[in-house]
Amino acid sequence: MICNNDVKPDFKKAIEKTNDVLVSSNVINTFPFSIKKVIKEKTNIVCRSYLKAGMYGIDMNVFGSSDAIYHDLDGKGIIFYNDEITSKERQRFSLNHELGHVLMKHDLNNKRMYDKYEIETNFFAAQMLMPEQIINELIKRGKQITVDNLMSWFKVSRVAAQKRLDTLRKIDFSNRSLNEKIIDESILLKYKLFIDLIAPKRADYYDPYMEEELQSERDSWY
């Protein structure tokens, strides 16, 4: 692994790319979801198992990852994944990770940026599988965010849940632009049923962000 401590991960870009998919996708309606369907919907990339790599003239033994890897073959993007992994949760994270490389337009030949890209795509995958907007809403509703709870709610692996906890608060949700707040609210609205199933909203629930937006609307009347 080549380390370059001078280049910081772009978490803002990663969350923007993730949020765009979460809001616009027609195949994501709840969690967990089929990442293969998302890849098909959002890209021209195909997903193939490691065992089928030979059909493309590729020696699967040269893959640098035991989980999944993106490969450009004569201008055609392919994500090869290890379908022998018994954990489908781990497989989903790996495929999300590779999608992050694609959507963030990482130059995978640039070894100097390897560490930065890996951190960004881990953040991307964690946000896709366990959106922080939803987690923040669950916290507001009194839920405790633990590895076990994330595993239960979002059907992710223990490693993925821990990565989510590690990447929480990389984005300051208390200092969001108006457009960013609109995106955040769109995510909460789209996945409201999922949120309500985990933590039904109490009658005395109060959302300060909603009150802030209502006051802005009132101020515009004058």
N, C-alpha and C positions, 0 to 999 in steps of 0.2 A: 504494500500500500504506500502510495506517495502522499506525503503530508505537506500541505501548504497552509500555514497558519495565518498568512497575510490576507487571505481571501475569505470574507465572511459569507455564510449562507444567506440567500435572499428569501427569508421567510415570507415577506410581504408578497413577492411574486408567486411563491408556491401556493399561498392561501387564495390569491386571486384566481389562479388557474383552477384550483380545486372547487372554489365556490361557483365558478362559472359552470362547471360540470354538474354540481349538485343542484343548481337552480334550473338549468336548461335541459337536463337529460329527461327523456320520456320513459326510460327503462329503470330509473331509480325512483321508487315510490316509498320505500321503507328500508329497514336494515335487518339482516344483511341483504345484499343485492348481488346480481350476477355481473362480475367485473368483465367477463368475456363479452356480454351483451353491450356493456358500456364502451369497450374498446372497439367493437364493431360499429357502434352508433357514431362515435366521435372521431374515428380514424379510418384509414384504409389498411390498417395493420391486421394481419391474421395471426391467430394463436395456434401453435402446433406443439405437440409433446416432444420431449427429448428423443423418444423412441422413433419419431418420424423424421428426425434430422437427417438421417441417411438418405431419405428421398430427395433432399436438396443438396446432396453431395457434401454434407457437413459431418465431420467426426465429432460426435457428442462429447468425446473425452477432452476436447479442447475448450469446452465451456468453462469460464472462470467462476461460475456460480452453480451450486447444487440445487438451486431453487428455480430461477428463471433468468433469462437474458434476452435483451433486444439485439436483433441482428439485421443489418441491411444487406439484402441479397439482390444485386443488380437493380438497385433502386426500389425494391419492394421490401417494406418493413415486415418483419416477423418477430413475434415474441415466442421463444421456445421456453417451455416450462416443464418441470419435472412432475409428471402425472402419477409417479409412484409414491409421492409424498402422501402419507396417510391422512395428514391434517389438512382438510380443505380450508380451514381458517388461515393456516400458514400460506397455502397456495394463493388465496385471494390477496393477502398482503403483498406477496411477491409480484403478482400481476399488476396490482395497483402501483407498486414501486416502479415497475418498468414503464407503465403508462405515464408516470410522472416525468421520467426522462424524456419521453417523446413530446409531451405537451409543453414542457419547459425548454424544449429545443436544446438539450444538452449535447455538447460535442463529446461523444464518448471516446473519441481518439485522443482527447486532451487529458493526458494522465496527470498533469499538474493540478487540474481542477477536480480530481477524483473524489477527494474527501468532501469538498463543498457539494458536489452533485449528490453524493450518497446521503448527506444530511438533509438536503432539500427534498429528495424523493422519499426519504423516510417520513419527513414531515407531511409531504403531499399524501402519502398512503394513509398515515394516521388520521389526517383531516378528512379524507374521503370516507374511511370506514367508520370514524367516530367524530363527526363534526363538533368543533369546539363551541359553536353557537348552541347546539343542542345540549352539550354538557353544561354550559353556563346556565341554560334554562332549567335543567334538572337540579342544579345547585340552588337556584332561586326557589325551586319548589321543595327544597328540603332534602334532596337526595345526597348521599355520601358518594363521592367519586373514588372508588377503589379499583384495583386490578380485577378482583373477582366480579364486581358489579359491571365493569366495562365488558368483561368476557361474557357475562350473562345477557346483558342488554343488546350488544352489537354482534354477538357470536364471533368473536375474534380470539386469537390465540393469546396465551399469557404473555408471550414476548411482545406481541403487537399492543396489548393493553398497557404494558409497561412503557413502551415507546411513546404511547399517547400521553401518559402521565409525564414523561420526561420532556415532551414538547409543548405541554400546556403553558400558556402565558408567554409564548414567544411573540404573540401578537397582542397589543394593548387594546382590548375591546372597550375600554373606558374612554378612548380617545379616537373614535372612528369618525370619518367624514360622513356627510349626509348620504352620499351614494353608497358608502360601505354599510351604513346602518340600514339602508333600504335592502341591500343584498342579504344582510343578516336576518332581517325580518322576513324576507322572502323564503329563506331556508326554514325558519321556524314555522311559517305558515304552511309550507309544502309538506313538512313532516310532522304536522300537529298531531295527527292520529297516533303516530309512533310515540311521540312525547307523552301524550295523554294516557296511553296504555301503561307506561312506566310510572308516571307521576300525575294522576288526575289533578287538574287545577282546583285549588280550594276556592270557596266563595269569597274569602277575604284576601285573595291573592292580589298583590300590588306590583306593577311593573313600572319602575321609575323612568325607564327609557320610553315607554309608551306615553307616559304623562308628559315627558319633555317634547315629544313630537306633537302631541295634542296642543300643548301650549304654543308651539311654533305656529301651528295652524291657526289658533285663535288670534295670535299677534298679527297674522297676515290679513285679518279681517278689517283692521283699522287703517 
